[in-house]
Amino acid sequence: MARSPDVDVAGSSGIDDADTLHILSEQGELGSTLTARVGGEVVDFSPYVRADDTEHLRSLYRDMYLIRRFDQESTALQRQGQLALWVPLTGQEGAQIGSGRALQPQDYAFPTYREHGVALTRGVEPADLLRLFRGVTNGGWDPREHNFHLYTLVLAAQCLHAVGYAMGLQRDQLAEPSLPPAASIAYFGDGASSEGDVHESMVFAASFKAPVVFFCQNNQWAISVPSTVQTRVPLAQRAAGYGFPGIRVDGNDVVAVEAVTRWALEHARSGRGPVLIEAYTYRMSAHTTADDPTKYRLSEDERQWRTRDPLLRLETHLRSTGQADDAFFEGLDAQARTMTTGLREAVLSMPVPDLEDRFASVYAEPHPLVQEELAFFREYQAGFADDGQVS
């Protein structure tokens, strides 16, 4: 029997906040919680829930499964020296696929460097994501083609970009009322919430009622700093200080995430201003492949969160309600094997990057400091020489 990759059996929920919206129980049953307090008011999210659409639920699971397999293969490629670095997303598939599937074509997403699941929902080819991490390009895809911006490695800078873009959307729609209403969405983590760029973005967004959704994936860790150090209150509550709604959603419940994001985007598009979503989830892997999470967190915590896996929750629901059988999961596994084989072939066919080229792309003209660093790099490389040959 096919099983979600790398998950354990279901357990109890770790989210005790009554204001946290969840729809699927940990046992995969549809819960009765379809309302949540947002800005002091109770909002009914039932019009935004698509829990009765079997094919839709299956497609949500398919996206989560494929992006996890993509993540696993990418991690393996980095460990084998084919990628310079990789940024895993395991555990955050529900937050990313749920929010990405809520976007309409005219909306524009501004990711960090971990939104591989959102990229999938926007039609970005998985191999194009890896071109950046192999070091053969500074981008990898055309943002205008997918309405999905290039990855932003400067922490929280994408929030400023998203607000500026949203303010541009306002002006475009004033100039051309026939344009379909659109919004931008800014993804960031709990660690980035401590950056000044996030604060400045929310100030501007509130002042101009910009059509933007701030989507915070609270995965509990800012590299090695726990979220309890980042904030003393749920991050969603910060929105009240800026004067717009904030809501916390169970980020491991893909159905709830999609519903909340659909509502928030509709709120923004309709001219009512920004929304902050805090998707409460957990990074079940390392921050990057250069990180060792065993140095700063307990294996027991990881084990507990694995019982809340977003794939397992939806799989349990699909099986228990008869909406998917072994044939579905086995077919999906075969599809994933084909995808990962093609992914590996695509990466191995990419050029082997020449690190010296990176020095030539810092400035348009030669720069003495960069030339000094290049000379140091060449000297370092020469230290590996064997009989005059650089290994």
Secondary structure, DSSP 8 states (H G I E B T S, - for coil): ----TT-----------TTEE--B-TTS-B-S--EEEETTEEEE-GGG--TT-HHHHHHHHHHHHHHHHHHHHHHHHHHTTSSS-----TT-HHHHHHHHHH--TT-EEE--S--HHHHHHTT--HHHHHHHHHTS-S--S-HHHHTB-----STTHHHHHHHHHHHHHHHHHHH-TTS----EEEEEETTGGGSHHHHHHHHHHHHHT-SEEEEEEE-SEETTEEHHHH-SS-GGGGHHHHTS-EEEEETT-HHHHHHHHHHHHHHIIIII--EEEEEE----S-SSTT--GGGTS-HHHHHHHHTT-HHHHHHHHHHHTTS--HHHHHHHHHHHHHHHHHHHHHHHHS----THHHHHTSSSS--HHHHHHHHHHHHHHHTT-BTTB--
